[in-house]
Amino acid sequence: MSEEGIRLAKRVAAQQGCSRREAEALITSGAVQVAGEVVTDPARRVSEGLPVQVNAGPVGGAMTVLLHKPAGMTAAEALRQAWSALALGPMPPAGLKECLPLPEQASGLSVWSDERPVVRRLLDRERPLETEWLLTMPVAAAQAVIGPLQAGGVRASLGHERDGLGQWRLVDKGDRGPKLVDFLDSRQLAGGWTLRRQRLGRQGLSPLSVGQVRLRLEFEKF
């Protein structure tokens, strides 16, 4: 194809009314065709006369969706609000389920999938994924909170401290989210706390901002 024309990612973003990053995710997932040919290179230039089609879903039908869930909202509601950015239809497919559900009080990485290999890996209790959290709370509460977590097998390290608040990195095997939330609630911390899931296995939250959603790319593994 000639160097003339427009970058495919820009064309898809304009056509779908989405961001350039979301358009790139659609393209690399195999959901975009140029003149009937699947094109997975967002930088490919497309002349104005060539038709560009965005399929109703990724090639093969099954998908894994990564969501940055805000705190104080169910993951299902957050996904419904963000879904239109993927340009894959008006609502998430009924078969798309959240794996390792994120508690309503927590924010961070929420994973929805109907890809069998992905679901099996996420729910594998014999080989649980390493999970990373960021916990922000008053430094004065550290002894009452961090000590018991470390005694329970969680690796904890203080990242930074400011104005009496500290942010700890918590790393553990398996899904401890609901238990973490119950534990923090039981401490009734003056000044409160926030908890964000940063990573599941090798899959991190970046580059998603709060409330954003994207498709898992083919090469991304948990």
ABEGO torsion letter per residue (X at the ends): XBABEBBAAAAAAAAAGBBAAAAAAAAAAGABBBGGBBBABAABBBBAABBBBBBABBBGGBBBBBBBBBBGBBAAAAAAAAAAAAGAEABBBAABBBBGBBBAABBEBBBBBABAAAAAAAABAABBBBBBBBBBBBAAAAAAAAAAAAAAGBBBBBABBBGGBBBBBBBBBEBAAAAAAAAAAAAGBBGEBBBBBABBEABBAOABBBGBBBBBBAABBX
